[in-house]
Amino acid sequence: MCQERSSAKRMNNCNREGVCCGEMQMVCLTDFEEYAKEHLSKATWDYYAAGADECCTRDDNLLAYKRIRLRPRILRDVSVSDTRTTVQGTEISFPVGIAPTAFHCLAWHEGEVATARATEALNTCYITSTYSTCSVEEIVAAAPNGYRWFQLYVYRDRKLSEQMVHRVEALGYKALVLTVDVPYTGKRRNDIRNQFKLPPHLKVKNFDGVFQETAGPEEYGIPANTLDPSISWKDVYWLQSITRLPIIIKGILTKEDAELAVEHGVQGIIVSNHGGRQLDGGPASIDALPEIVDTVQGRIEVYVDGGIRTGSDVLKALALGAKCVFIGRPAVWGLAYKGEEGVRDVLQILNDEFRLSMALSGCRNVAEINRNLIQFSKL
């Protein structure tokens, strides 16, 4: 198993004379995870790894993929394969993007700038987090040709949100991803035990100079109680009134909310439980996906994040109706390993595994991936 081999990969491969032959190759995403766990500080590792409460939903995000079985077709001439797809009308090289995750500078000194360059190099989608340790301007400057969406929270001070919307629209971001599952922050026990705070040399760059220096309580780099728990469907209409960008709602887990999203005129849904960091005991995101796809009926695009670790996971998500998947923690592990190069490696491994899983299942392109690939008796 990858877990058993990964410690060897991090040591130089030396012969009996003690002459080292260079690092062994990182083979799977678990290798990057173990590297990150060994090399990041405990507080940083705990922050990235955290789930809410007992971490049941975080862990089930991974276990749910393992419960799904595929029905491969054979003798289909898979000598040529094509992993390209489109999201919101833009072509990307394969259906894996980077989910919005905070504080990339904790993992690598260049932070989100390195992530942006890696996704630009692989021609896929990067959802930039509001809680970035590089500004949206720095990210665009580093990867001017990258395809980017911006993840947005709604704040008590609506002007804060409105200014961010206008800022990213002017910079050429192509969509807004409205996170709707954080009226309050979930209880992440290790962050409380560690009294997690950003180190003094880092800050939430997008809000640089916005908040007055106060001695008041802070929550993940900004003053506590900045998020607005009164957010409701009417705020979707408000957002549509201030921007022409497509709006994608992130954090939907039920068919009822999926139907409301369509009725409110959004352009996409990311089926997500926030990496298991909000409500513990909710469904794994891949388990919630089918009912949402069935409800939406192709009227808008549906994406999913949470628990994707292999190319066959990507294949399973697409077979269940996702247009694209997004990865969060694995991108951070790649950063911790080698910055931009590490994120590129993570994405390339997923791309290669996805292409192989497609071929071994008898699919030559993403259009041939459908629910006939899923063995429903095992779900």
Secondary structure as GFF3:
##gff-version 3
##sequence-region A 1 379
A	DSSP	alpha_helix	2	10	.	.	.	ID=ss1
A	DSSP	beta_strand	12	14	.	.	.	ID=ss2
A	DSSP	beta_strand	20	23	.	.	.	ID=ss3
A	DSSP	alpha_helix	29	39	.	.	.	ID=ss4
A	DSSP	alpha_helix	42	49	.	.	.	ID=ss5
A	DSSP	alpha_helix	56	67	.	.	.	ID=ss6
A	DSSP	beta_strand	85	87	.	.	.	ID=ss7
A	DSSP	beta_strand	90	92	.	.	.	ID=ss8
A	DSSP	beta_strand	96	98	.	.	.	ID=ss9
A	DSSP	three_ten_helix	104	106	.	.	.	ID=ss10
A	DSSP	alpha_helix	112	121	.	.	.	ID=ss11
A	DSSP	beta_strand	125	128	.	.	.	ID=ss12
A	DSSP	alpha_helix	136	142	.	.	.	ID=ss13
A	DSSP	beta_strand	147	152	.	.	.	ID=ss14
A	DSSP	alpha_helix	158	171	.	.	.	ID=ss15
A	DSSP	beta_strand	176	179	.	.	.	ID=ss16
A	DSSP	alpha_helix	189	194	.	.	.	ID=ss17
A	DSSP	three_ten_helix	205	207	.	.	.	ID=ss18
A	DSSP	beta_strand	218	219	.	.	.	ID=ss19
A	DSSP	beta_strand	222	223	.	.	.	ID=ss20
A	DSSP	alpha_helix	234	242	.	.	.	ID=ss21
A	DSSP	beta_strand	247	252	.	.	.	ID=ss22
A	DSSP	alpha_helix	255	263	.	.	.	ID=ss23
A	DSSP	beta_strand	268	271	.	.	.	ID=ss24
A	DSSP	three_ten_helix	274	276	.	.	.	ID=ss25
A	DSSP	alpha_helix	285	296	.	.	.	ID=ss26
A	DSSP	beta_strand	301	305	.	.	.	ID=ss27
A	DSSP	alpha_helix	311	319	.	.	.	ID=ss28
A	DSSP	beta_strand	324	327	.	.	.	ID=ss29
A	DSSP	alpha_helix	329	360	.	.	.	ID=ss30
A	DSSP	three_ten_helix	366	368	.	.	.	ID=ss31
A	DSSP	three_ten_helix	371	373	.	.	.	ID=ss32
A	DSSP	three_ten_helix	376	378	.	.	.	ID=ss33
###
